[in-house]
Amino acid sequence: MANTPRRLHARTGSHRTRWFAAAALSASVVASSTLLTYPAVAAEAPVGLGTARSYSVLAGQAVTNTGPSTLSGDLGVSPGSAITGFPPGLASGATHPGDAVALQAQSDLVIAYDDAAGRAPTADVAGDLVGRTLTGGVHKSTGPLALSGTLTLDARGDPNTVWIFQIASTLITATASSVALVNGAQACHVYWQVGSSATLGTTSTFRGTIMALTSITVTTGTVVEGRALARNGQVSLDDNTFATPGCATGPPTSTSSPTPPPTDTTPTTTSTSGDSTTTPGTTTSGGATTTGTTNPGGGFPGDEDDGGPGSGGPFGKGPDSPTYVEDLANTGIAAPVGRLIGFGVLLLALGGLLVTVLNRSRAHRRG
């Protein structure tokens, strides 16, 4: 009977230890689910641009340009026909001054503009967007919108995330301002529906498709990964660079025909039978061809010519580029790795807490 209190105390300590262990395990499970997943949100569908998709610049009345602006896509005007400043400006795509092709593009632009304007808002924005980090959705402004510094758009690892900005009046960005894309965000999924006119400040970096009801002014040295599409007015350019945004859904994969692979895979080797030929990156066997995916220049998968998905523009030029860190974030790798590191740190902390509790319980029983 003399040992009863000690046994009872030991039994109580054992129960307390098991309770702490169960609590620590439950906390780790909750933490893992929080760190490794994002909250479920309804995905916003992209805005369909129709034939306007191929344009870098499309205006209603006129396009004017000063200096050696370069456009990676088409250039067009409708119902007007005036295009001045090309050359020295250069449009890599087709030029459509008031023809039926430009008229169709303007018709498609009206549909796209109305689609973007009619989406149900998911968040309200106002004033200056500088310093903000916004996730996908429909962001509505009941007045003018400005950007005096950097706006960050975060896709949270989903490259299909869409941003639609509904702006009741003007959009004005300041000198050297920028729209930054992180964690898989893509310029092809960013849309700016402007109720009047838009002005992009000098030497700024802008991403997304502007659909303005009236006019768009792109000032000196501004770089645009996207489009300037004006319904009724003109588009004014001044020594600008337009890169058509590519849309990647994931890293490129190799494609192959459903035939057995050839036995000889040595580069630059050709068999004498004529049935199998192997060259670097391409293998032919029995009339079927297997093509491997290459990534020249050491950039990220999907960055053809190290210039961004399908563009060859000034974005994403590999480890030597000043946008290298941003490109890494755009692959969607950074967020999952960060969450895994955080999860590991939390597990270490919980493990240390559990060991401390067990040691104290054992010391208490011995005493």
URGI-V8901 format. One record per backbone hydrogen bond with DSSP energy under -1.0 kcal/mol. NH is the residue of the N-H (numbers start at 1). CO is the residue of the C=O. If there is no record, write none. Layout:
BEGIN
{{NH;CO} {NH;CO}}
END
This chain:
BEGIN
{{4;1} {7;3} {8;4} {9;5} {10;6} {11;7} {12;8} {13;9} {14;10} {15;11} {16;12} {17;13} {18;14} {19;15} {20;16} {21;17} {22;18} {23;19} {24;20} {25;21} {26;22} {27;23} {28;24} {29;25} {30;26} {31;27} {32;28} {33;29} {34;30} {35;31} {36;32} {52;49} {53;50} {54;51} {55;52} {56;74} {57;74} {58;228} {59;76} {60;233} {61;233} {63;82} {64;235} {69;67} {70;240} {71;90} {72;242} {74;54} {75;94} {76;57} {77;96} {78;59} {80;60} {84;63} {89;85} {90;69} {92;71} {93;73} {96;75} {98;77} {98;96} {103;99} {104;100} {105;101} {106;102} {107;103} {108;104} {109;105} {110;106} {111;107} {112;108} {113;109} {114;110} {115;111} {116;112} {117;113} {118;114} {122;138} {123;138} {125;140} {129;146} {131;150} {132;129} {134;152} {137;162} {139;164} {140;123} {141;166} {145;170} {146;127} {147;172} {151;178} {152;132} {153;180} {154;134} {155;182} {157;183} {158;155} {161;158} {163;189} {164;137} {165;191} {166;139} {167;193} {168;141} {171;197} {172;145} {173;199} {174;147} {176;202} {177;174} {178;149} {179;205} {180;151} {182;153} {185;182} {189;186} {190;187} {191;163} {192;209} {193;165} {194;211} {195;167} {196;169} {198;215} {199;171} {200;217} {203;220} {204;201} {205;177} {206;223} {208;225} {209;190} {210;227} {211;192} {212;229} {213;194} {214;196} {216;234} {217;198} {218;236} {219;200} {221;238} {222;219} {223;204} {224;241} {225;206} {227;208} {228;56} {229;210} {230;58} {231;212} {232;213} {233;214} {235;62} {236;216} {237;64} {239;66} {241;222} {242;70} {243;224} {255;291} {259;257} {269;266} {271;276} {277;284} {278;269} {279;282} {282;279} {283;290} {284;277} {285;288} {286;275} {288;285} {290;283} {291;255} {292;281} {298;295} {303;300} {304;302} {306;303} {307;304} {311;308} {313;307} {321;318} {324;321} {327;323} {328;324} {329;325} {330;326} {332;329} {337;333} {338;334} {339;335} {340;336} {341;337} {342;338} {343;339} {344;340} {345;341} {346;342} {347;343} {348;344} {349;345} {350;346} {351;347} {352;348} {353;349} {354;350} {355;351} {356;352} {357;353} {358;354} {359;355} {360;356} {361;357} {362;358} {363;359} {364;360} {365;361} {366;362} {367;363}}
END
